[in-house]
């Protein structure tokens, strides 16, 4: 993997995350997606990473984004939203590509409705981080950094 790819990450936000800031702020926080992304660019730069960030509501668009990331990034940080709980198509896409994918959620999905306790993508992800609001993404950035420095 060349140096540029080693320092480049993809962040993919799934369905309804474009509504952050106004969507159930008690659950998902008050920051807008633009504010979240600005924070992530800032934190990534401190860790020496550049980011490509996308948000998609469509399952197929998420699969296309995962496929495009293959071979161009060191890792993918994915909040698949509700698709997490039932999309075998996204699971298969994660399994089909080389970069490790880290599953993130703003909310603690294990502590909410029963349907959110199941993640069909978790078994094909490198690891999962949930429940820390926007810090779930930041912790994922830190995890990628730590994994890179220990390999
Ligand atoms: C979410 C949790 C999902 O259950 C939900 O459908 C979302 C957001 C989170 O970030 O907490 O859309 O992925």
Backbone and ligand atoms as CSV (ligand in chain L), in Angstrom:
chain,resi,resn,atom,element,x,y,z
A,1,UNK,N,N,0.853,-1.202,0.000
A,1,UNK,CA,C,0.000,0.000,0.000
A,1,UNK,C,C,0.889,1.253,0.000
A,2,UNK,N,N,0.654,2.162,-0.956
A,2,UNK,CA,C,1.511,3.352,-0.968
A,2,UNK,C,C,1.167,4.304,0.176
A,3,UNK,N,N,2.126,5.190,0.457
A,3,UNK,CA,C,2.054,6.099,1.624
A,3,UNK,C,C,0.759,6.927,1.623
A,4,UNK,N,N,0.364,7.391,0.423
A,4,UNK,CA,C,-0.839,8.241,0.321
A,4,UNK,C,C,-2.104,7.464,0.708
A,5,UNK,N,N,-2.201,6.225,0.228
A,5,UNK,CA,C,-3.360,5.392,0.565
A,5,UNK,C,C,-3.349,5.052,2.050
A,6,UNK,N,N,-2.168,4.818,2.582
A,6,UNK,CA,C,-2.023,4.461,3.998
A,6,UNK,C,C,-2.541,5.562,4.927
A,7,UNK,N,N,-2.539,6.797,4.440
A,7,UNK,CA,C,-2.960,7.937,5.277
A,7,UNK,C,C,-4.354,8.425,4.893
A,8,UNK,N,N,-5.026,7.724,4.002
A,8,UNK,CA,C,-6.337,8.194,3.536
A,8,UNK,C,C,-7.451,7.239,3.988
A,9,UNK,N,N,-8.521,7.816,4.538
A,9,UNK,CA,C,-9.635,7.009,5.061
A,9,UNK,C,C,-10.945,7.463,4.426
A,10,UNK,N,N,-11.890,6.533,4.338
A,10,UNK,CA,C,-13.244,6.890,3.889
A,10,UNK,C,C,-14.182,6.855,5.095
A,11,UNK,N,N,-14.993,7.879,5.195
A,11,UNK,CA,C,-16.071,7.855,6.185
A,11,UNK,C,C,-17.378,7.848,5.404
A,12,UNK,N,N,-18.209,6.867,5.700
A,12,UNK,CA,C,-19.501,6.754,5.003
A,12,UNK,C,C,-20.615,6.836,6.036
A,13,UNK,N,N,-21.443,7.855,5.863
A,13,UNK,CA,C,-22.618,8.018,6.717
A,13,UNK,C,C,-23.825,7.468,5.952
A,14,UNK,N,N,-24.631,6.676,6.633
A,14,UNK,CA,C,-25.784,6.068,5.997
A,14,UNK,C,C,-27.064,6.887,6.113
A,15,UNK,N,N,-28.200,6.212,5.946
A,15,UNK,CA,C,-29.485,6.890,5.817
A,15,UNK,C,C,-29.885,7.720,7.028
A,16,UNK,N,N,-30.454,8.854,6.734
A,16,UNK,CA,C,-31.017,9.793,7.715
A,16,UNK,C,C,-29.972,10.574,8.494
A,17,UNK,N,N,-28.718,10.291,8.249
A,17,UNK,CA,C,-27.685,11.029,8.988
A,17,UNK,C,C,-27.504,12.444,8.435
A,18,UNK,N,N,-28.063,12.706,7.235
A,18,UNK,CA,C,-28.074,14.088,6.733
A,18,UNK,C,C,-28.967,14.966,7.609
A,19,UNK,N,N,-29.795,14.343,8.440
A,19,UNK,CA,C,-30.732,15.104,9.289
A,19,UNK,C,C,-30.151,15.425,10.671
A,20,UNK,N,N,-28.894,15.051,10.884
A,20,UNK,CA,C,-28.300,15.306,12.203
A,20,UNK,C,C,-28.433,16.783,12.573
A,21,UNK,N,N,-28.660,17.014,13.843
A,21,UNK,CA,C,-28.857,18.386,14.319
A,21,UNK,C,C,-30.320,18.618,14.650
A,22,UNK,N,N,-31.189,18.087,13.767
A,22,UNK,CA,C,-32.630,18.223,14.031
A,22,UNK,C,C,-33.279,16.866,14.306
A,23,UNK,N,N,-32.604,15.790,13.933
A,23,UNK,CA,C,-33.176,14.440,14.090
A,23,UNK,C,C,-32.964,13.951,15.522
A,24,UNK,N,N,-34.043,13.785,16.271
A,24,UNK,CA,C,-33.971,13.240,17.633
A,24,UNK,C,C,-32.673,13.659,18.346
A,25,UNK,N,N,-32.519,14.957,18.592
A,25,UNK,CA,C,-31.238,15.409,19.175
A,25,UNK,C,C,-30.920,14.773,20.526
A,26,UNK,N,N,-31.962,14.336,21.254
A,26,UNK,CA,C,-31.727,13.649,22.530
A,26,UNK,C,C,-31.018,12.316,22.341
A,27,UNK,N,N,-31.175,11.738,21.144
A,27,UNK,CA,C,-30.541,10.443,20.849
A,27,UNK,C,C,-29.236,10.650,20.079
A,28,UNK,N,N,-29.284,11.559,19.066
A,28,UNK,CA,C,-28.162,11.660,18.132
A,28,UNK,C,C,-27.310,12.916,18.302
A,29,UNK,N,N,-27.700,13.798,19.253
A,29,UNK,CA,C,-26.898,14.990,19.496
A,29,UNK,C,C,-27.352,16.178,18.669
A,30,UNK,N,N,-26.799,17.335,18.980
A,30,UNK,CA,C,-27.244,18.591,18.375
A,30,UNK,C,C,-26.379,19.023,17.195
A,31,UNK,N,N,-25.280,18.342,16.956
A,31,UNK,CA,C,-24.397,18.761,15.854
A,31,UNK,C,C,-24.997,18.383,14.509
A,32,UNK,N,N,-24.856,19.280,13.543
A,32,UNK,CA,C,-25.273,18.959,12.182
A,32,UNK,C,C,-24.222,18.043,11.543
A,33,UNK,N,N,-24.596,17.435,10.411
A,33,UNK,CA,C,-23.630,16.564,9.728
A,33,UNK,C,C,-22.412,17.383,9.283
A,34,UNK,N,N,-22.651,18.613,8.850
A,34,UNK,CA,C,-21.522,19.470,8.412
A,34,UNK,C,C,-20.578,19.732,9.587
A,35,UNK,N,N,-21.143,19.953,10.763
A,35,UNK,CA,C,-20.302,20.185,11.950
A,35,UNK,C,C,-19.537,18.921,12.341
A,36,UNK,N,N,-20.228,17.775,12.264
A,36,UNK,CA,C,-19.562,16.493,12.553
A,36,UNK,C,C,-18.389,16.303,11.591
A,37,UNK,N,N,-18.659,16.539,10.306
A,37,UNK,CA,C,-17.607,16.321,9.304
A,37,UNK,C,C,-16.420,17.259,9.494
A,38,UNK,N,N,-16.718,18.514,9.884
A,38,UNK,CA,C,-15.629,19.474,10.126
A,38,UNK,C,C,-14.762,18.990,11.293
A,39,UNK,N,N,-15.420,18.506,12.345
A,39,UNK,CA,C,-14.678,17.976,13.502
A,39,UNK,C,C,-13.819,16.774,13.082
A,40,UNK,N,N,-14.390,15.906,12.243
A,40,UNK,CA,C,-13.652,14.711,11.827
A,40,UNK,C,C,-12.444,15.072,10.958
A,41,UNK,N,N,-12.611,16.051,10.064
A,41,UNK,CA,C,-11.464,16.496,9.252
A,41,UNK,C,C,-10.350,17.024,10.158
A,42,UNK,N,N,-10.778,17.794,11.188
A,42,UNK,CA,C,-9.817,18.396,12.124
A,42,UNK,C,C,-9.057,17.303,12.888
A,43,UNK,N,N,-9.812,16.352,13.454
A,43,UNK,CA,C,-9.195,15.270,14.238
A,43,UNK,C,C,-8.320,14.378,13.371
A,44,UNK,N,N,-8.787,14.122,12.147
A,44,UNK,CA,C,-8.021,13.263,11.232
A,44,UNK,C,C,-6.681,13.925,10.913
A,45,UNK,N,N,-6.713,15.237,10.693
A,45,UNK,CA,C,-5.471,15.956,10.351
A,45,UNK,C,C,-4.460,15.843,11.487
A,46,UNK,N,N,-4.933,15.935,12.733
A,46,UNK,CA,C,-4.039,15.806,13.889
A,46,UNK,C,C,-3.387,14.422,13.892
A,47,UNK,N,N,-4.155,13.416,13.469
A,47,UNK,CA,C,-3.637,12.036,13.450
A,47,UNK,C,C,-2.855,11.728,12.162
A,48,UNK,N,N,-2.838,12.704,11.254
A,48,UNK,CA,C,-2.080,12.509,10.009
A,48,UNK,C,C,-2.861,11.823,8.907
A,49,UNK,N,N,-4.197,11.888,8.997
A,49,UNK,CA,C,-5.031,11.267,7.959
A,49,UNK,C,C,-5.756,12.327,7.126
A,50,UNK,N,N,-6.011,11.989,5.878
A,50,UNK,CA,C,-6.962,12.756,5.071
A,50,UNK,C,C,-8.213,11.901,4.929
A,51,UNK,N,N,-9.344,12.559,4.702
A,51,UNK,CA,C,-10.628,11.859,4.676
A,51,UNK,C,C,-11.407,12.134,3.400
A,52,UNK,N,N,-12.099,11.108,2.918
A,52,UNK,CA,C,-13.190,11.303,1.962
A,52,UNK,C,C,-14.460,10.993,2.742
A,53,UNK,N,N,-15.379,11.934,2.770
A,53,UNK,CA,C,-16.606,11.719,3.548
A,53,UNK,C,C,-17.815,11.792,2.623
A,54,UNK,N,N,-18.680,10.784,2.730
A,54,UNK,CA,C,-19.915,10.765,1.929
A,54,UNK,C,C,-21.092,10.401,2.814
A,55,UNK,N,N,-22.274,10.868,2.418
A,55,UNK,CA,C,-23.510,10.430,3.100
A,55,UNK,C,C,-24.468,9.944,2.029
A,56,UNK,N,N,-25.062,8.771,2.259
A,56,UNK,CA,C,-26.013,8.216,1.291
A,56,UNK,C,C,-27.221,7.644,2.003
A,57,UNK,N,N,-28.379,7.920,1.458
A,57,UNK,CA,C,-29.598,7.306,1.990
A,57,UNK,C,C,-29.877,5.946,1.356
A,58,UNK,N,N,-29.380,5.762,0.130
A,58,UNK,CA,C,-29.685,4.523,-0.603
A,58,UNK,C,C,-28.687,3.415,-0.295
A,59,UNK,N,N,-29.218,2.232,-0.121
A,59,UNK,CA,C,-28.381,1.051,0.137
A,59,UNK,C,C,-27.359,0.845,-0.997
A,60,UNK,N,N,-27.834,0.962,-2.230
A,60,UNK,CA,C,-26.939,0.742,-3.379
A,60,UNK,C,C,-25.821,1.766,-3.431
A,61,UNK,N,N,-26.126,3.003,-3.052
A,61,UNK,CA,C,-25.102,4.055,-3.071
A,61,UNK,C,C,-24.033,3.781,-2.010
A,62,UNK,N,N,-24.442,3.202,-0.896
A,62,UNK,CA,C,-23.466,2.835,0.145
A,62,UNK,C,C,-22.572,1.712,-0.381
A,63,UNK,N,N,-23.180,0.753,-1.055
A,63,UNK,CA,C,-22.396,-0.350,-1.639
A,63,UNK,C,C,-21.416,0.200,-2.678
A,64,UNK,N,N,-21.878,1.141,-3.498
A,64,UNK,CA,C,-20.984,1.753,-4.499
A,64,UNK,C,C,-19.833,2.492,-3.815
A,65,UNK,N,N,-20.142,3.192,-2.714
A,65,UNK,CA,C,-19.090,3.937,-1.993
A,65,UNK,C,C,-18.066,2.970,-1.397
A,66,UNK,N,N,-18.549,1.856,-0.858
A,66,UNK,CA,C,-17.625,0.847,-0.302
A,66,UNK,C,C,-16.733,0.290,-1.415
A,67,UNK,N,N,-17.334,0.018,-2.559
A,67,UNK,CA,C,-16.584,-0.543,-3.690
A,67,UNK,C,C,-15.539,0.446,-4.191
A,68,UNK,N,N,-15.927,1.727,-4.264
A,68,UNK,CA,C,-14.980,2.762,-4.712
A,68,UNK,C,C,-13.811,2.906,-3.746
A,69,UNK,N,N,-14.094,2.702,-2.450
A,69,UNK,CA,C,-13.036,2.863,-1.434
A,69,UNK,C,C,-12.002,1.742,-1.526
A,70,UNK,N,N,-12.413,0.632,-2.109
A,70,UNK,CA,C,-11.514,-0.533,-2.196
A,70,UNK,C,C,-10.258,-0.170,-2.991
A,71,UNK,N,N,-9.122,-0.305,-2.350
A,71,UNK,CA,C,-7.861,-0.019,-3.038
A,71,UNK,C,C,-7.435,1.428,-2.994
A,72,UNK,N,N,-8.280,2.303,-2.425
A,72,UNK,CA,C,-7.915,3.730,-2.403
A,72,UNK,C,C,-7.787,4.282,-0.991
A,73,UNK,N,N,-8.142,3.481,0.021
A,73,UNK,CA,C,-8.059,3.949,1.413
A,73,UNK,C,C,-7.468,2.844,2.297
A,74,UNK,N,N,-6.960,3.287,3.453
A,74,UNK,CA,C,-6.394,2.323,4.405
A,74,UNK,C,C,-7.497,1.654,5.225
A,75,UNK,N,N,-8.583,2.380,5.431
A,75,UNK,CA,C,-9.692,1.839,6.234
A,75,UNK,C,C,-10.949,2.642,5.954
A,76,UNK,N,N,-12.074,2.046,6.327
A,76,UNK,CA,C,-13.383,2.687,6.130
A,76,UNK,C,C,-14.073,2.760,7.489
A,77,UNK,N,N,-14.645,3.916,7.772
A,77,UNK,CA,C,-15.444,4.074,8.985
A,77,UNK,C,C,-16.884,4.237,8.506
A,78,UNK,N,N,-17.732,3.304,8.913
A,78,UNK,CA,C,-19.094,3.235,8.351
A,78,UNK,C,C,-20.151,3.309,9.445
A,79,UNK,N,N,-21.039,4.303,9.321
A,79,UNK,CA,C,-22.267,4.298,10.110
A,79,UNK,C,C,-23.381,3.956,9.123
A,80,UNK,N,N,-23.792,2.712,9.117
A,80,UNK,CA,C,-24.774,2.255,8.126
A,80,UNK,C,C,-26.212,2.560,8.533
A,81,UNK,N,N,-26.392,3.292,9.647
A,81,UNK,CA,C,-27.747,3.632,10.076
A,81,UNK,C,C,-28.583,2.371,10.237
A,82,UNK,N,N,-29.852,2.471,9.876
A,82,UNK,CA,C,-30.760,1.331,10.067
A,82,UNK,C,C,-30.402,0.130,9.193
A,83,UNK,N,N,-29.649,0.359,8.083
A,83,UNK,CA,C,-29.230,-0.793,7.265
A,83,UNK,C,C,-28.380,-1.783,8.065
A,84,UNK,N,N,-27.721,-1.254,9.096
A,84,UNK,CA,C,-26.908,-2.095,9.995
A,84,UNK,C,C,-27.662,-3.349,10.410
A,85,UNK,N,N,-28.961,-3.170,10.641
A,85,UNK,CA,C,-29.727,-4.215,11.299
A,85,UNK,C,C,-30.292,-5.272,10.344
A,86,UNK,N,N,-30.207,-4.997,9.023
A,86,UNK,CA,C,-30.808,-5.984,8.108
A,86,UNK,C,C,-30.200,-6.064,6.716
A,87,UNK,N,N,-29.181,-5.255,6.413
A,87,UNK,CA,C,-28.699,-5.267,5.027
A,87,UNK,C,C,-27.585,-6.299,4.796
A,88,UNK,N,N,-28.008,-7.456,4.295
A,88,UNK,CA,C,-27.013,-8.461,3.923
A,88,UNK,C,C,-26.226,-8.008,2.697
A,89,UNK,N,N,-26.825,-7.117,1.901
A,89,UNK,CA,C,-26.118,-6.612,0.716
A,89,UNK,C,C,-24.922,-5.755,1.139
A,90,UNK,N,N,-25.114,-4.914,2.159
A,90,UNK,CA,C,-23.981,-4.105,2.653
A,90,UNK,C,C,-22.967,-5.008,3.345
A,91,UNK,N,N,-23.442,-5.966,4.089
A,91,UNK,CA,C,-22.523,-6.939,4.711
A,91,UNK,C,C,-21.656,-7.621,3.641
A,92,UNK,N,N,-22.282,-8.072,2.564
A,92,UNK,CA,C,-21.528,-8.748,1.506
A,92,UNK,C,C,-20.511,-7.803,0.862
A,93,UNK,N,N,-20.897,-6.526,0.710
A,93,UNK,CA,C,-19.965,-5.554,0.107
A,93,UNK,C,C,-18.754,-5.351,1.008
A,94,UNK,N,N,-18.980,-5.268,2.318
A,94,UNK,CA,C,-17.856,-5.106,3.258
A,94,UNK,C,C,-16.941,-6.327,3.174
A,95,UNK,N,N,-17.562,-7.502,3.118
A,95,UNK,CA,C,-16.772,-8.743,3.063
A,95,UNK,C,C,-15.988,-8.856,1.759
A,96,UNK,N,N,-16.474,-8.182,0.708
A,96,UNK,CA,C,-15.872,-8.337,-0.618
A,96,UNK,C,C,-14.649,-7.454,-0.837
A,97,UNK,N,N,-14.438,-6.471,0.044
A,97,UNK,CA,C,-13.360,-5.498,-0.216
A,97,UNK,C,C,-12.217,-5.682,0.780
A,98,UNK,N,N,-11.071,-5.114,0.409
A,98,UNK,CA,C,-9.859,-5.341,1.214
A,98,UNK,C,C,-9.730,-4.455,2.457
A,99,UNK,N,N,-10.040,-3.148,2.385
A,99,UNK,CA,C,-9.762,-2.320,3.568
A,99,UNK,C,C,-10.630,-2.732,4.760
A,100,UNK,N,N,-10.057,-2.691,5.960
A,100,UNK,CA,C,-10.878,-2.985,7.135
A,100,UNK,C,C,-11.957,-1.922,7.314
A,101,UNK,N,N,-13.147,-2.373,7.696
A,101,UNK,CA,C,-14.255,-1.443,7.946
A,101,UNK,C,C,-14.551,-1.421,9.437
A,102,UNK,N,N,-14.660,-0.223,9.976
A,102,UNK,CA,C,-15.020,-0.075,11.386
A,102,UNK,C,C,-16.463,0.416,11.448
A,103,UNK,N,N,-17.284,-0.327,12.167
A,103,UNK,CA,C,-18.702,0.020,12.323
A,103,UNK,C,C,-18.829,1.044,13.456
A,104,UNK,N,N,-19.509,2.146,13.177
A,104,UNK,CA,C,-19.748,3.128,14.244
A,104,UNK,C,C,-21.228,3.486,14.332
A,105,UNK,N,N,-21.636,3.839,15.544
A,105,UNK,CA,C,-22.972,4.377,15.793
A,105,UNK,C,C,-22.874,5.483,16.823
A,106,UNK,N,N,-23.660,6.511,16.608
A,106,UNK,CA,C,-23.717,7.602,17.581
A,106,UNK,C,C,-24.349,7.111,18.885
A,107,UNK,N,N,-25.460,6.402,18.743
A,107,UNK,CA,C,-26.204,5.949,19.925
A,107,UNK,C,C,-25.728,4.561,20.349
A,108,UNK,N,N,-26.066,4.204,21.568
A,108,UNK,CA,C,-25.752,2.861,22.061
A,108,UNK,C,C,-26.864,1.922,21.595
A,109,UNK,N,N,-26.659,1.326,20.442
A,109,UNK,CA,C,-27.711,0.525,19.806
A,109,UNK,C,C,-28.139,-0.660,20.681
A,110,UNK,N,N,-27.251,-1.130,21.530
A,110,UNK,CA,C,-27.586,-2.279,22.397
A,110,UNK,C,C,-28.575,-1.898,23.498
A,111,UNK,N,N,-28.679,-0.609,23.756
A,111,UNK,CA,C,-29.530,-0.155,24.860
A,111,UNK,C,C,-30.865,0.406,24.367
A,112,UNK,N,N,-31.173,0.191,23.077
A,112,UNK,CA,C,-32.388,0.780,22.493
A,112,UNK,C,C,-33.391,-0.326,22.126
A,113,UNK,N,N,-34.203,-0.105,21.091
A,113,UNK,CA,C,-35.189,-1.108,20.698
A,113,UNK,C,C,-34.481,-2.423,20.360
A,114,UNK,N,N,-35.204,-3.536,20.532
A,114,UNK,CA,C,-34.601,-4.857,20.322
A,114,UNK,C,C,-34.029,-5.009,18.905
A,115,UNK,N,N,-34.711,-4.433,17.887
A,115,UNK,CA,C,-34.220,-4.643,16.518
A,115,UNK,C,C,-32.852,-4.024,16.295
A,116,UNK,N,N,-32.508,-3.018,17.123
A,116,UNK,CA,C,-31.203,-2.357,16.939
A,116,UNK,C,C,-30.053,-3.141,17.576
A,117,UNK,N,N,-30.400,-4.139,18.378
A,117,UNK,CA,C,-29.348,-4.921,19.058
A,117,UNK,C,C,-28.629,-5.851,18.083
A,118,UNK,N,N,-29.277,-6.133,16.943
A,118,UNK,CA,C,-28.639,-6.994,15.940
A,118,UNK,C,C,-27.913,-6.140,14.914
A,119,UNK,N,N,-26.656,-6.473,14.684
A,119,UNK,CA,C,-25.921,-5.874,13.565
A,119,UNK,C,C,-25.503,-7.004,12.639
A,120,UNK,N,N,-26.049,-6.980,11.420
A,120,UNK,CA,C,-25.665,-8.030,10.473
A,120,UNK,C,C,-24.317,-7.720,9.825
A,121,UNK,N,N,-23.828,-6.483,10.014
A,121,UNK,CA,C,-22.521,-6.136,9.424
A,121,UNK,C,C,-21.365,-6.368,10.396
A,122,UNK,N,N,-21.667,-6.423,11.698
A,122,UNK,CA,C,-20.587,-6.525,12.701
A,122,UNK,C,C,-19.624,-7.684,12.442
A,123,UNK,N,N,-20.122,-8.875,12.059
A,123,UNK,CA,C,-19.190,-9.995,11.881
A,123,UNK,C,C,-18.149,-9.790,10.775
A,124,UNK,N,N,-18.422,-8.888,9.828
A,124,UNK,CA,C,-17.445,-8.675,8.754
A,124,UNK,C,C,-16.680,-7.362,8.929
A,125,UNK,N,N,-16.945,-6.677,10.058
A,125,UNK,CA,C,-16.201,-5.443,10.358
A,125,UNK,C,C,-15.004,-5.762,11.238
A,126,UNK,N,N,-14.020,-4.869,11.225
A,126,UNK,CA,C,-12.818,-5.052,12.050
A,126,UNK,C,C,-13.165,-4.880,13.523
A,127,UNK,N,N,-14.148,-4.016,13.804
A,127,UNK,CA,C,-14.623,-3.797,15.165
A,127,UNK,C,C,-15.769,-2.811,15.129
A,128,UNK,N,N,-16.404,-2.623,16.272
A,128,UNK,CA,C,-17.592,-1.760,16.345
A,128,UNK,C,C,-17.466,-0.807,17.527
A,129,UNK,N,N,-17.913,0.441,17.311
A,129,UNK,CA,C,-17.887,1.454,18.376
A,129,UNK,C,C,-19.247,2.141,18.373
A,130,UNK,N,N,-19.931,2.102,19.502
A,130,UNK,CA,C,-21.283,2.678,19.561
A,130,UNK,C,C,-21.522,3.338,20.901
A,131,UNK,N,N,-22.293,4.422,20.857
A,131,UNK,CA,C,-22.784,4.981,22.111
A,131,UNK,C,C,-22.071,6.230,22.590
A,132,UNK,N,N,-21.109,6.709,21.829
A,132,UNK,CA,C,-20.321,7.858,22.293
A,132,UNK,C,C,-20.610,9.124,21.485
A,133,UNK,N,N,-21.761,9.163,20.836
A,133,UNK,CA,C,-22.080,10.335,20.020
A,133,UNK,C,C,-21.015,10.502,18.943
A,134,UNK,N,N,-20.668,11.748,18.660
A,134,UNK,CA,C,-19.681,12.008,17.601
A,134,UNK,C,C,-18.317,11.403,17.937
A,135,UNK,N,N,-18.078,11.183,19.232
A,135,UNK,CA,C,-16.790,10.592,19.634
A,135,UNK,C,C,-16.661,9.151,19.149
A,136,UNK,N,N,-17.777,8.493,18.817
A,136,UNK,CA,C,-17.665,7.146,18.239
A,136,UNK,C,C,-16.811,7.190,16.965
A,137,UNK,N,N,-17.043,8.225,16.128
A,137,UNK,CA,C,-16.249,8.365,14.903
A,137,UNK,C,C,-14.792,8.702,15.232
A,138,UNK,N,N,-14.619,9.592,16.216
A,138,UNK,CA,C,-13.253,10.003,16.582
A,138,UNK,C,C,-12.490,8.806,17.150
A,139,UNK,N,N,-13.179,8.001,17.967
A,139,UNK,CA,C,-12.536,6.789,18.505
A,139,UNK,C,C,-12.167,5.826,17.379
A,140,UNK,N,N,-12.988,5.783,16.347
A,140,UNK,CA,C,-12.667,4.925,15.196
A,140,UNK,C,C,-11.409,5.434,14.480
A,141,UNK,N,N,-11.290,6.755,14.355
A,141,UNK,CA,C,-10.063,7.321,13.759
A,141,UNK,C,C,-8.844,6.925,14.589
A,142,UNK,N,N,-8.997,7.028,15.903
A,142,UNK,CA,C,-7.891,6.666,16.815
A,142,UNK,C,C,-7.557,5.182,16.657
A,143,UNK,N,N,-8.599,4.351,16.511
A,143,UNK,CA,C,-8.374,2.905,16.364
A,143,UNK,C,C,-7.572,2.613,15.100
A,144,UNK,N,N,-7.924,3.292,14.011
A,144,UNK,CA,C,-7.192,3.079,12.757
A,144,UNK,C,C,-5.729,3.481,12.947
A,145,UNK,N,N,-5.531,4.606,13.604
A,145,UNK,CA,C,-4.163,5.089,13.862
A,145,UNK,C,C,-3.385,4.066,14.692
A,146,UNK,N,N,-4.017,3.558,15.758
A,146,UNK,CA,C,-3.344,2.598,16.644
A,146,UNK,C,C,-3.052,1.288,15.903
A,147,UNK,N,N,-4.005,0.842,15.102
A,147,UNK,CA,C,-3.796,-0.401,14.353
A,147,UNK,C,C,-2.629,-0.246,13.376
A,148,UNK,N,N,-2.582,0.937,12.733
A,148,UNK,CA,C,-1.503,1.199,11.765
A,148,UNK,C,C,-0.148,1.238,12.440
A,149,UNK,N,N,-0.113,1.827,13.644
A,149,UNK,CA,C,1.189,1.968,14.297
A,149,UNK,C,C,1.651,0.681,14.946
A,150,UNK,N,N,0.724,-0.287,15.130
A,150,UNK,CA,C,1.140,-1.551,15.754
A,150,UNK,C,C,1.449,-2.625,14.719
A,151,UNK,N,N,1.181,-2.313,13.413
A,151,UNK,CA,C,1.408,-3.372,12.405
A,151,UNK,C,C,2.784,-3.245,11.769
L,1,LIG,C1,C,-27.478,4.782,14.223
L,1,LIG,C2,C,-28.311,3.716,14.971
L,1,LIG,C3,C,-29.286,3.049,14.036
L,1,LIG,O1,O,-30.065,2.095,14.752
L,1,LIG,C4,C,-30.239,4.068,13.445
L,1,LIG,O2,O,-31.110,3.468,12.532
L,1,LIG,C5,C,-29.519,5.220,12.814
L,1,LIG,C6,C,-28.367,5.778,13.514
L,1,LIG,C7,C,-26.553,5.556,15.188
L,1,LIG,O3,O,-25.630,6.194,14.697
L,1,LIG,O4,O,-26.781,5.551,16.390
L,1,LIG,O5,O,-29.911,5.724,11.789
L,1,LIG,O6,O,-26.660,4.121,13.272
